[in-house]
Amino acid sequence: MADVAVVSVREVAELLGVNPRTVWRMAQTGNIPAPIRLSERVVRWRLSDLREHLDRKAAGASGVRR
């Protein structure tokens, strides 16, 4: 089964080491994957989307150092 875990804005902020407001800005500018809306008032990020994004960024950063 695919990774279907979802995380809140606070959890994303903690993962990235930023403020929750920064998470919203990053999502708006495309610096992190867009969240999914589970209901009118509940918005979450797929943990798998965030992991893929961070892995791509890490691979890109390591490529620049070479």
Backbone torsions as a table, in degrees:
resi	resn	phi	psi	omega
1	MET	NA	142.6	-178.8
2	ALA	-69.0	159.5	177.7
3	ASP	-71.1	106.9	-176.6
4	VAL	-109.4	12.6	179.0
5	ALA	-64.9	140.8	176.9
6	VAL	-123.6	149.7	-177.1
7	VAL	-129.7	151.8	-178.6
8	SER	-81.9	170.6	178.5
9	VAL	-60.8	-37.3	178.4
10	ARG	-64.3	-40.5	179.4
11	GLU	-68.3	-38.4	176.2
12	VAL	-63.6	-43.6	179.5
13	ALA	-60.0	-43.4	179.3
14	GLU	-65.1	-42.2	178.9
15	LEU	-59.6	-41.6	-176.8
16	LEU	-89.8	-12.1	-179.2
17	GLY	73.7	35.7	-179.9
18	VAL	-130.9	174.9	177.3
19	ASN	-78.7	147.8	176.8
20	PRO	-53.7	-35.9	177.7
21	ARG	-62.8	-35.1	177.9
22	THR	-66.0	-36.1	177.4
23	VAL	-59.6	-46.1	179.1
24	TRP	-61.2	-42.8	178.4
25	ARG	-63.1	-42.7	179.8
26	MET	-62.4	-39.3	178.8
27	ALA	-67.3	-40.2	-179.7
28	GLN	-66.1	-34.9	-177.9
29	THR	-90.6	-2.8	178.7
30	GLY	84.4	12.6	178.9
31	ASN	-77.2	-15.4	171.5
32	ILE	-139.0	161.1	178.8
33	PRO	-59.9	152.2	178.5
34	ALA	-70.2	146.9	176.6
35	PRO	-76.4	169.3	174.2
36	ILE	-111.8	145.2	179.9
37	ARG	-96.1	117.3	180.0
38	LEU	-88.5	-26.8	174.6
39	SER	-157.9	-175.4	-177.6
40	GLU	-57.3	-36.3	-175.3
41	ARG	-114.2	2.8	-176.5
42	VAL	-116.4	118.8	178.9
43	VAL	-125.0	132.0	-178.7
44	ARG	-138.5	161.7	174.3
45	TRP	-107.5	141.0	173.1
46	ARG	-73.5	126.3	180.0
47	LEU	-60.5	-36.7	179.5
48	SER	-63.8	-38.9	177.3
49	ASP	-62.6	-43.3	179.7
50	LEU	-65.8	-42.2	179.2
51	ARG	-61.5	-46.5	178.5
52	GLU	-59.2	-44.7	-179.4
53	HIS	-61.3	-47.5	-179.4
54	LEU	-65.7	-37.0	177.2
55	ASP	-63.9	-42.6	178.2
56	ARG	-63.2	-43.4	179.1
57	LYS	-63.7	-40.9	179.5
58	ALA	-65.6	-40.5	179.2
59	ALA	-65.9	-39.5	178.6
60	GLY	-66.8	-40.3	-179.7
61	ALA	-67.4	-38.3	179.8
62	SER	-70.2	-30.3	177.5
63	GLY	-68.0	-31.3	-178.9
64	VAL	-71.2	-33.7	-176.9
65	ARG	-69.8	-25.7	-174.2
66	ARG	-68.0	NA	NA
